[in-house]
């Protein structure tokens, strides 16, 4: 597999940096970041453009290319702690896009051409990861079809800006080389992993990061592609990562039109879901969706270990983690109307039963006995709690007011509408 896009190598043999003046104290703006403006162009007047009325139905629709995260002519970003799986997720998504297949719950608009640049790992490691994805999802060479381009920053450096005492300096030849490569290979999606490796400016300098992020936005605009910038989160000492926890300046998030976060599964979530290893699971949340309705809930994934078979005889060789879709266990799976009838009969036979899961007379205990579950097991207890929420919502059980042994107001649970053989369990 050739990882270098055709004709790309000559663009990175030499990087020349052209300085741009910083904003001056008299309020004038620095020239645009493309570094091609002359003094005469800077002095040219700026004219306001009159708005032209048009038929809304004739406005071209937004060009989403993958879900509601990647869109042509815009920058999107993914924020996650180190080692959680953001690079593995990006690679499976890249393969999904070039193959046109629904690998992770999103079907691309069409087989796309994707350029994935990784600034940290060597080319052979990236090859292992791609082939592990192909093995797990049973892909063939024609599924890739020459539409996937992969570069390692170890042999193809991308550095679009640097910073010194005089301010931010944009590498105009590098920017032009990137745009030329995108056009030459008809790239639809560019993935930069990680964002910090594509520049040499201070992560904490909002002005500097703003200029770098807008350069990537300009690349997306001028080449009609979607750009994904993968970014590290700062350390949160175990707390959940949000968009605001992205490392360094917030200007990157301001420039992105869609931003999502990755969070690992906690031990408590694993116990409630009956998962043995919480470290293999993570979820994705959209923390900023300026151009789309916010998605409800989280999307969960699991890392599966795939053997490449590249070792000596009788050896599996290297193992590589591949991101796969994962869903929380459905508490209603394999339940029938007779199970609901048995649960109602168990509740009728005793009581009164408390709604509070911590109470000794919790209503989940007779239900657990009827369904052959263990109310003291965290996974089973969570399943019972979720079942009860559904059954209370559909009237199979009802919450009623009462008083406890101390005369204090206390919610109890009683049987509601009687379940029938042909009736629903949901």
C-alpha positions as CSV (number, residue, x, y, z in Angstrom):
1,X,0.0,0.0,0.0
2,X,1.4,3.4,-1.0
3,X,0.6,5.9,1.7
4,X,1.8,9.0,-0.1
5,X,-0.8,10.9,-2.2
6,X,0.3,11.1,-5.8
7,X,2.5,14.1,-6.4
8,X,2.4,15.1,-2.7
9,X,6.0,14.5,-1.8
10,X,7.5,17.4,-3.8
11,X,5.4,19.9,-1.8
12,X,7.1,19.0,1.5
13,X,10.7,19.0,0.6
14,X,11.1,22.6,1.8
15,X,9.0,24.8,3.9
16,X,9.4,28.6,3.6
17,X,7.7,30.8,6.2
18,X,6.4,34.2,5.1
19,X,5.8,36.6,8.0
20,X,2.6,38.5,8.4
21,X,2.3,41.7,10.5
22,X,0.4,41.5,13.7
23,X,-2.6,43.8,14.3
24,X,-1.4,47.3,14.9
25,X,-2.3,49.5,17.9
26,X,-4.1,52.0,15.7
27,X,-6.9,49.5,15.0
28,X,-6.0,48.4,11.5
29,X,-6.3,44.7,10.8
30,X,-3.5,42.5,9.7
31,X,-3.7,41.2,6.1
32,X,-5.6,38.0,5.4
33,X,-3.8,34.8,6.4
34,X,-3.1,33.6,2.8
35,X,0.1,35.6,2.8
36,X,-0.4,36.7,-0.8
37,X,-1.7,40.2,-0.3
38,X,0.3,43.2,-1.4
39,X,0.4,46.6,0.2
40,X,-1.9,47.9,-2.5
41,X,-4.4,45.1,-1.9
42,X,-4.5,45.9,1.8
43,X,-5.1,49.6,1.1
44,X,-8.0,48.7,-1.3
45,X,-11.5,49.8,0.0
46,X,-13.8,47.3,1.6
47,X,-17.3,47.5,0.2
48,X,-20.5,46.2,1.8
49,X,-22.4,43.7,-0.3
50,X,-26.1,44.3,-0.7
51,X,-28.3,41.3,0.3
52,X,-30.1,39.7,-2.7
53,X,-33.5,38.2,-2.0
54,X,-34.0,34.7,-3.4
55,X,-36.4,31.8,-3.2
56,X,-35.4,29.7,-0.1
57,X,-36.1,26.5,-2.0
58,X,-33.4,27.4,-4.5
59,X,-30.7,27.8,-1.9
60,X,-28.2,24.9,-2.3
61,X,-28.5,22.6,0.8
62,X,-25.6,22.1,3.1
63,X,-23.2,19.3,1.9
64,X,-23.0,16.9,4.8
65,X,-20.6,14.1,4.0
66,X,-20.7,12.0,7.1
67,X,-23.5,12.1,9.6
68,X,-24.0,15.6,11.1
69,X,-20.4,16.1,11.9
70,X,-18.5,16.5,8.7
71,X,-19.6,19.1,6.1
72,X,-17.9,20.5,3.1
73,X,-16.2,23.9,3.4
74,X,-16.2,23.7,7.2
75,X,-13.9,22.6,10.0
76,X,-15.1,20.1,12.6
77,X,-13.2,18.9,15.7
78,X,-13.1,15.9,18.0
79,X,-11.8,16.4,21.6
80,X,-10.7,13.5,23.7
81,X,-8.2,12.4,26.3
82,X,-5.1,10.5,25.2
83,X,-5.3,6.8,24.7
84,X,-9.1,6.6,24.6
85,X,-9.5,5.7,20.9
86,X,-9.9,9.0,18.9
87,X,-7.3,8.0,16.3
88,X,-8.8,4.5,16.0
89,X,-12.3,6.1,15.6
90,X,-11.1,8.5,12.9
91,X,-9.5,5.6,10.9
92,X,-12.6,3.4,11.0
93,X,-14.7,6.5,10.0
94,X,-12.2,7.2,7.1
95,X,-12.5,3.6,5.9
96,X,-16.3,3.8,6.2
97,X,-16.3,6.9,4.1
98,X,-14.1,5.5,1.3
99,X,-15.9,2.2,1.2
100,X,-19.4,3.9,1.3
101,X,-20.4,1.3,3.9
102,X,-22.2,1.8,7.3
103,X,-19.5,0.5,9.7
104,X,-20.4,2.6,12.8
105,X,-24.0,3.5,12.4
106,X,-23.5,6.2,9.8
107,X,-23.8,5.7,6.0
108,X,-21.7,8.1,4.0
109,X,-23.5,10.1,1.2
110,X,-21.3,8.2,-1.3
111,X,-17.9,6.5,-1.5
112,X,-15.6,9.4,-0.7
113,X,-12.0,10.2,-1.0
114,X,-10.3,10.7,2.4
115,X,-6.8,12.0,3.3
116,X,-5.8,11.0,6.9
117,X,-2.6,12.6,8.2
118,X,-1.2,11.4,11.5
119,X,1.5,13.6,13.0
120,X,2.6,11.0,15.6
121,X,2.7,7.4,14.4
122,X,5.0,5.9,11.7
123,X,3.6,4.7,8.4
124,X,3.8,1.0,9.2
125,X,1.7,1.4,12.3
126,X,-0.9,3.3,10.3
127,X,-0.9,0.4,7.8
128,X,-1.5,-2.1,10.6
129,X,-4.5,-0.1,11.8
130,X,-6.1,0.2,8.4
131,X,-5.6,-3.5,7.6
132,X,-7.0,-4.4,11.1
133,X,-10.1,-2.4,10.2
134,X,-10.3,-4.2,6.8
135,X,-10.0,-7.6,8.5
136,X,-12.6,-7.0,11.1
137,X,-15.2,-5.6,8.7
138,X,-14.3,-8.1,5.9
139,X,-13.4,-5.4,3.4
140,X,-11.7,-6.1,0.1
141,X,-9.2,-4.0,-2.0
142,X,-12.0,-2.8,-4.2
143,X,-13.8,-1.4,-1.2
144,X,-10.9,1.0,-0.7
145,X,-10.6,1.5,-4.4
146,X,-7.7,4.0,-4.3
147,X,-9.8,6.5,-2.4
148,X,-7.9,6.4,0.9
149,X,-4.7,8.5,1.3
150,X,-2.6,8.2,4.5
151,X,0.5,10.0,5.5
152,X,2.7,9.9,8.6
153,X,4.1,13.2,10.0
154,X,7.4,11.4,10.4
155,X,8.0,11.4,6.7
156,X,5.5,14.0,5.5
157,X,5.6,17.0,7.8
158,X,2.8,19.5,7.8
159,X,3.5,22.7,9.6
160,X,1.3,25.6,8.5
161,X,2.4,28.2,11.1
162,X,5.0,29.1,13.7
163,X,5.3,31.7,16.3
164,X,8.2,33.9,17.4
165,X,8.8,37.3,19.1
166,X,7.4,39.0,16.0
167,X,4.1,37.1,16.2
168,X,2.5,34.3,14.1
169,X,4.1,33.4,10.8
170,X,2.1,31.5,8.2
171,X,3.9,29.0,5.9
172,X,2.2,30.1,2.7
173,X,4.0,27.5,0.5
174,X,2.9,24.7,2.8
175,X,-0.7,25.9,2.8
176,X,-0.6,26.1,-1.0
177,X,0.9,22.6,-1.2
178,X,-1.9,21.2,1.0
179,X,-4.5,22.8,-1.3
180,X,-2.7,21.5,-4.4
181,X,-2.6,17.9,-3.0
182,X,-6.3,18.1,-2.1
183,X,-7.3,19.3,-5.5
184,X,-4.9,16.9,-7.4
185,X,-6.4,13.9,-5.5
186,X,-10.0,15.2,-5.4
187,X,-10.1,14.8,-1.6
188,X,-13.5,15.1,0.0
189,X,-12.4,14.8,3.7
190,X,-9.1,15.8,5.3
191,X,-8.4,14.4,8.8
192,X,-5.6,16.1,10.8
193,X,-4.6,13.9,13.8
194,X,-3.7,15.7,16.1
195,X,-4.3,19.3,15.4
196,X,-1.3,20.4,17.6
197,X,1.1,18.6,15.2
198,X,0.1,20.8,12.3
199,X,1.5,24.0,13.7
200,X,4.1,25.5,16.0
201,X,2.2,28.2,17.8
202,X,1.3,28.4,21.5
203,X,-1.8,26.3,22.3
204,X,-2.8,28.9,24.9
205,X,-2.6,31.9,22.6
206,X,-6.2,32.6,21.4
207,X,-5.0,34.9,18.7
208,X,-2.5,32.5,17.4
209,X,-4.8,29.5,17.5
210,X,-7.5,31.5,15.8
211,X,-5.3,32.3,12.9
212,X,-4.2,28.6,12.5
213,X,-7.8,27.4,12.8
214,X,-9.0,29.9,10.2
215,X,-6.2,28.8,7.8
216,X,-7.7,25.2,8.0
217,X,-11.2,26.7,7.5
218,X,-9.9,28.6,4.4
219,X,-8.4,25.4,3.1
220,X,-11.8,23.7,3.5
221,X,-13.5,26.6,1.8
222,X,-11.2,26.9,-1.2
223,X,-11.0,23.2,-1.9
224,X,-14.6,22.3,-1.1
225,X,-13.7,19.6,1.3
226,X,-14.5,18.8,5.0
227,X,-11.6,19.2,7.5
228,X,-11.6,17.3,10.8
229,X,-9.1,18.5,13.4
230,X,-8.5,15.9,16.2
231,X,-7.6,17.6,19.4
232,X,-6.4,16.6,22.9
233,X,-8.4,17.3,26.0
234,X,-6.7,18.7,29.1
235,X,-6.5,16.5,32.2
236,X,-9.7,16.5,34.1
237,X,-8.6,14.3,37.0
238,X,-11.2,11.7,36.2
239,X,-14.1,14.1,35.6
240,X,-16.1,13.9,32.4
241,X,-14.6,15.6,29.4
242,X,-16.7,18.4,27.8
243,X,-16.0,20.6,24.8
244,X,-14.8,23.3,27.3
245,X,-12.0,20.9,28.4
246,X,-10.2,21.0,25.0
247,X,-6.6,21.7,25.6
248,X,-5.3,25.3,25.2
249,X,-7.1,28.3,23.7
250,X,-10.9,28.2,22.9
251,X,-10.4,29.8,19.5
252,X,-10.3,26.3,17.8
253,X,-13.8,25.5,19.1
254,X,-15.0,28.9,17.9
255,X,-13.8,28.2,14.4
256,X,-15.3,24.7,14.3
257,X,-18.9,24.2,13.2
258,X,-19.3,20.8,14.8
259,X,-17.4,19.6,17.9
260,X,-17.7,16.3,19.7
261,X,-16.1,14.7,22.7
262,X,-15.1,11.2,23.7
263,X,-15.5,9.8,27.2
264,X,-14.5,6.4,28.5
265,X,-17.1,4.2,30.3
266,X,-16.9,4.4,34.1
267,X,-16.7,1.4,36.4
268,X,-20.2,2.2,37.6
269,X,-21.6,2.3,34.1
270,X,-19.9,-1.0,33.3
271,X,-21.4,-2.7,36.3
272,X,-24.9,-1.4,35.5
273,X,-24.6,-2.6,31.9
274,X,-23.1,-6.0,32.8
275,X,-19.8,-5.1,31.0
276,X,-16.7,-6.9,32.1
277,X,-14.1,-4.4,30.9
278,X,-15.1,-0.7,31.1
279,X,-11.8,0.3,29.5
280,X,-12.8,-1.1,26.1
281,X,-15.9,1.1,25.9
282,X,-16.3,4.8,25.2
283,X,-19.0,7.2,24.1
284,X,-19.2,10.1,21.7
285,X,-21.3,13.2,22.4
286,X,-21.8,16.2,20.1
287,X,-21.0,19.2,22.3
288,X,-21.4,21.8,19.6
289,X,-23.6,21.5,16.5
290,X,-24.0,24.9,14.9
291,X,-25.4,23.6,11.7
292,X,-27.6,20.7,12.9
293,X,-30.1,19.8,15.6
294,X,-28.3,18.4,18.7
295,X,-28.3,14.6,18.7
296,X,-30.2,13.0,21.6
297,X,-28.2,10.8,23.8
298,X,-24.8,9.3,23.4
299,X,-23.3,7.0,20.8
300,X,-21.3,4.1,22.3
301,X,-18.4,2.2,20.8
302,X,-16.2,-0.7,21.8
303,X,-12.6,-1.5,21.0
304,X,-12.2,-5.0,19.6
305,X,-8.7,-6.6,19.4
306,X,-7.9,-7.9,15.9
307,X,-5.0,-10.3,15.2
308,X,-3.1,-9.4,12.0
309,X,-1.6,-12.9,11.6
310,X,1.7,-11.3,10.7
311,X,3.8,-13.3,13.3
312,X,5.8,-16.5,13.0
313,X,4.1,-19.8,12.5
314,X,1.5,-20.7,15.2
315,X,1.4,-17.0,16.3
316,X,-1.3,-14.4,15.9
317,X,1.3,-11.7,15.4
318,X,0.3,-8.1,16.2
319,X,-3.0,-7.3,17.8
320,X,-4.6,-4.0,16.9
321,X,-7.6,-2.3,18.4
322,X,-10.5,-1.6,16.1
323,X,-13.5,0.6,17.0
324,X,-16.9,-1.1,16.7
325,X,-20.5,0.0,17.4
326,X,-21.9,-0.9,20.8
327,X,-25.3,-0.5,22.4
328,X,-26.4,-0.7,26.0
329,X,-28.2,-4.0,26.7
330,X,-32.0,-3.6,26.1
331,X,-33.8,-4.5,29.4
332,X,-36.8,-5.6,27.3
333,X,-34.8,-8.1,25.2
334,X,-36.2,-11.6,25.4
335,X,-39.1,-10.6,27.7
336,X,-42.6,-11.7,27.0
337,X,-46.1,-10.9,28.2
338,X,-45.9,-13.9,30.6
339,X,-42.8,-12.4,32.2
340,X,-44.7,-9.2,32.9
341,X,-47.6,-11.2,34.3
342,X,-45.3,-13.1,36.6
343,X,-43.8,-9.8,37.8
344,X,-47.3,-8.4,38.5
345,X,-48.3,-11.5,40.3
346,X,-45.2,-11.4,42.6
347,X,-45.9,-7.7,43.5
348,X,-49.6,-8.5,44.2
349,X,-48.6,-11.4,46.5
350,X,-46.9,-9.1,49.0
351,X,-46.3,-5.6,49.9
352,X,-46.6,-2.8,50.4
353,X,-43.6,-2.2,48.1
354,X,-41.5,0.9,48.1
355,X,-40.3,2.8,45.0
356,X,-36.9,3.6,46.6
357,X,-34.3,1.1,45.4
358,X,-32.4,1.4,48.7
359,X,-35.4,0.3,50.8
360,X,-35.6,-3.2,52.2
361,X,-39.1,-3.5,50.7
362,X,-38.1,-2.2,47.3
363,X,-40.6,-3.3,44.6
364,X,-37.7,-4.6,42.5
365,X,-37.1,-7.5,44.8
366,X,-40.3,-9.5,44.1
367,X,-39.9,-8.6,40.4
368,X,-36.3,-9.9,40.4
369,X,-37.5,-13.2,42.0
370,X,-40.2,-13.6,39.3
371,X,-37.7,-12.9,36.5
372,X,-34.9,-15.0,38.1
373,X,-32.6,-12.0,38.6
374,X,-30.4,-11.1,41.5
375,X,-31.5,-7.7,43.0
376,X,-28.1,-7.4,44.8
377,X,-26.2,-7.7,41.5
378,X,-25.5,-4.2,40.1
379,X,-26.2,-5.2,36.5
380,X,-29.4,-7.0,37.4
381,X,-30.6,-4.2,39.7
382,X,-30.1,-1.7,36.9
383,X,-32.0,-3.9,34.5
384,X,-34.9,-4.0,37.0
385,X,-34.8,-0.3,37.5
386,X,-35.0,0.3,33.7
387,X,-37.8,-2.3,33.4
388,X,-39.8,-0.5,36.1
389,X,-39.4,2.9,34.4
390,X,-40.9,1.4,31.2
391,X,-43.7,-0.4,33.0
392,X,-44.6,2.6,35.1
393,X,-44.7,4.8,32.0
394,X,-47.1,2.4,30.2
395,X,-49.3,1.9,33.2
396,X,-48.4,-1.7,34.0
397,X,-47.3,-0.4,37.5
398,X,-48.3,2.8,39.2
399,X,-46.7,4.9,41.9
400,X,-49.0,5.8,44.7
401,X,-48.7,8.0,47.8
402,X,-48.6,6.5,51.3
403,X,-46.8,6.8,54.6
404,X,-44.0,4.7,56.1
405,X,-43.7,3.2,59.5
406,X,-42.7,6.6,60.9
407,X,-45.7,8.3,59.4
408,X,-43.7,10.2,56.7
409,X,-45.0,10.6,53.1
410,X,-43.5,7.8,51.0
411,X,-44.1,6.7,47.4
412,X,-45.1,3.0,46.9
413,X,-45.6,0.9,43.8
414,X,-48.6,-1.1,43.0
415,X,-49.8,-3.2,40.0
416,X,-51.6,-1.0,37.4
417,X,-53.3,-2.3,34.3
418,X,-53.3,-6.1,34.3
419,X,-51.1,-7.6,31.6
420,X,-52.7,-10.0,29.1
421,X,-51.2,-12.7,26.9
422,X,-51.5,-10.6,23.8
423,X,-50.5,-7.4,25.5
424,X,-47.3,-5.5,25.1
425,X,-44.3,-5.7,27.5
426,X,-43.2,-2.2,26.5
